[in-house]
Amino acid sequence: VLFIKWVLTVFDMIDAKDRLRAIYGFIFSFVTDENLCPFICHLLYLLTRKESVRVFRVRKLLELQSKLGRQPYLLHLLSLYKVFCPELVTLSIPSRMRSGFKNHISPWKSALMGVQKRNNLQVPSSISMAFAGKDKSTSRKRKLNHLELPAMSAVTNKEPQMEQTSRRKLVPLVQIQSFSQLLENMHRIELPSQMGSLLGSSLALQYLDCVQDEAALLRLNFWLGYALHEEFLFCSDGGANQNAGEALQFLNRLLCAQHFLQEGFPSSDAFLYKFLNVWDGSLLCPQILNLLSNIPVIPSSQIKTLLFEPLMQLFFTSSLFFKCGLIECLNHMLLKWLTWHSVYALEDDLDISLNSHTSINITLSGFKDSVMDLVHFVGRLASVGLQLEGCHSLLLNFILDFYETVCDTFLKFGLPLMVMPPPGVFYTAFFATDPVSVDRLAYIMHRYKVNLTSAKSQEKVTKQAFHINRQTFRDFNHYLVFMVNGLWNSNMCYTEANLQLSEELLEKSGVPQYSTRFDLIHHPAFMSYSVDFHQKCWPGRKDMDLNSIKQSKPWSWYLEYLYTQGFDGLKDFIQNNIGRWA
Amino acid sequence: MTLESRWVSQGDLEKLRRREIRYTVARHIVTLPLLRVLTSSEDPLKLRRFLTSSRWFDLLHMDASDNTGSLKEMVETVGQNGGPAAENCSALEGVLPAEMLRIKQQMSNQCFEMAVQLNAGKSKRSCSTSEAERELPNFVSELERVKGVHFNSTLVLHRLQMWHAIGEKMKQAGPDAAVLKTVSDRCMALCSQIKQLQIENRNLQNEITEIQKQRLEIKRLTHEKMKEMEGLMSSKEHPEKYNAVLEKGLANLEKYKKMTIVTQNVLRGILLACKVNWLDDPTLRETVMTLEEFPISE
């Protein structure tokens, strides 16, 4: 038992794995021994290739299973066999299985790590785009670190001449140096023994993506899930400082791989759902948020429990910067979902497969539901977040970023869905004290109008089934009227549903002419501009009367002045909604 | 009662009998109609009040030996609430023990029914948890909406007053106004910079989104092409004339392969079963290393 455990612990460092494979049959014979069974299964899992799956072996495993019951290690081995040769294994394997074999060896592994660190072995920088061949593996000492992406090694160490006997010449992936070589040998490539090494090279990832080999994907996901769980969910020993650097590097590599492939891995998604429940919001924050944004579309029924509840808890108890980071992360998530939709959804209402790895299908309406859930969730977070943080401009900036994405869903991404911002966001942005936010709000309203009008005209032309809810139009009109009245007509409406300020209250506040207080001249955001303009326009005047800007000539000059300050959103808004081409 | 009669003296038995009578009579005559009235009114509150009132407890737990007079009073006052008077109290002193037991049993049944009704009344008033859970999100959103309205109104008022004051200050020509002016000038400069950066950012983000869309498109096309290729490759066929020869050759190969595989397995079985130490013998070791080598052609 001890020997097998030792072999498992140092498995990553073994170079001559092909020899182990040669005695696969002998190792398999030990399966019947009850004490050794779990460890043997684990070792076989690591060693199995397609050729090792034989009928009599499958039969033996099934026999064992009927004797011992549905043991997880047997199931894992059988599932790997099934992936390689589905016709031989007719057992139904539960689709969602616990990750990995039991960690019998983790105390040993951590002890080994400790010893190596003490001896100060060299950290290999072998993970690079161009990977060398076998000679590297013999000369350089490697530090066993289960977070380190293992170097790619060939499955067989024999000389290529020996392979003439077999009909198919398999070229180990480690020998492919460039893209053209990849193209030549596309159908003959043999994957390395350590799937984790694939994450480090873009060539390998490209190959994996093209070929869609289920066995390889299963192995990769298993390894990834194992590594993530080991490090983050079960880390028991090793100083947090030492691990943080390695963890950071590992996550960065993973992010690069995901970014390259433009999709996430199922095992990393599963890990994230579990991790969110125990995360404190500060450990490796940017990496986790970036990983989060790579999650593919979640069906509407599960999104609440999987994603929204833990995120809500984290959001309301965190600092301002985390709030901003989270809003940005959700913005990117939405962008990725919309991009994916615009490329993959060619036909309406058909089942479209989610991404190349999973087999979950989602319909167009399901997708729209999920997107709407996400947008409403962010709206809620935004309203309450702004209240908590006292309308902080940085947070408002990120929130307006999000709504810039939302307002263009129809024209930029072809998704027939329009969602208006909630009152908590709109009014806070309108009454903001910095002109940048007000200008952005104007831009967003302008884009909403463009999208809504084009959607409506398209509806008339093609008579498609999609139509926008009337409530959306009503909300938009309401906001628009409010904004124009306030900014342009100097006729601010204080008694509407979302403000509810009565006349007496306004009288009591002691502010004269309160209906003009939020127009372009007196608005808190633009007051400094109007004062400055007044001084430039009438330099000699001693007493400042801002209302004198309202005369027709100075007014157009004032607008021009505002536009030159860079407020193009305001320009678009005024020109398109008020029709004033200054 | 019969058990007691063996152990208790005659005088005590008499006392006991009398007490029993009074209890049962009091309850039977007074409280049962009273209870009937109360339960018929279906007001659990009244019922509960009565039950917890001291009168009831006194009535139940009273000691006959000292309170016969007060019993009458109590019975009368309680009876004033709706029951008949208890003049027949003394008339029923000659009732048999069996009768008393029957009345006692009836009493306990009616108490039980009362308790059941009380519980039913309780559950009717409060709503079930599933209903509450369904309504919870509505209440939460309503609460948030109202909070939002309040927050917005406070914000508006605050901004109104604040900026009115700042405006007034800036209109005057004092030193404060100068300070305010410099600050606002700086703000304006910063805002212009921010605007420029934001416009740049927006353009770059648009470009990035476009590029990502194109890459995803290429990926999708690659997948389609790969599927096509796989389809083509699997349906590839050899030219006609080589068919027979090829098939014969393949069959032969299969045969020999199977033979080799079987021999390999047999050898492996023998080695395992006899626990032969093949490590030490180099030639044997070489042979063993090659046992797994043959790939399956299927």
Interface residues (C-beta under 8 A of the other chain):
Chain A: R19 R21 A22 I23 Y24 G25 F26 S29 K50 E51 S52 R54 F56 S166 R167 R168 H187 D209 C210 V211 Q212 Q262 L335 T339 W340 S342 V343 Y344 S356 R380 S383 V384 Q387 C391 E404 K412 P422 P423 G424 Y427 T428 F431 T433 D434 P435 V436 D439 R440 Y494 A497 N498 L499 Q500 L501 L505 L506 S509 G510 V511 P512 Y514 R517 H522 P524 M527 S528 Y529 V531 D532 K542 D543 M544 L546 Q565 G566 F567 D568
Chain B: E144 R145 K147 G148 V149 F151 N152 S153 L155 V156 L157 R159 L160 Q161 M162 W163 H164 I166 G167 M170 K171 A173 K181 S184 D185 C187 M188 C191 S192 I194 K195 Q196 Q198 I199 R202 T209 Q212 K213 R215 L216 E217 K219 R220 T222 H223 M226 M233 N265 R268 L271 L272 V288 M289 T290 L291 E292 E293 F294 P295 I296 S297
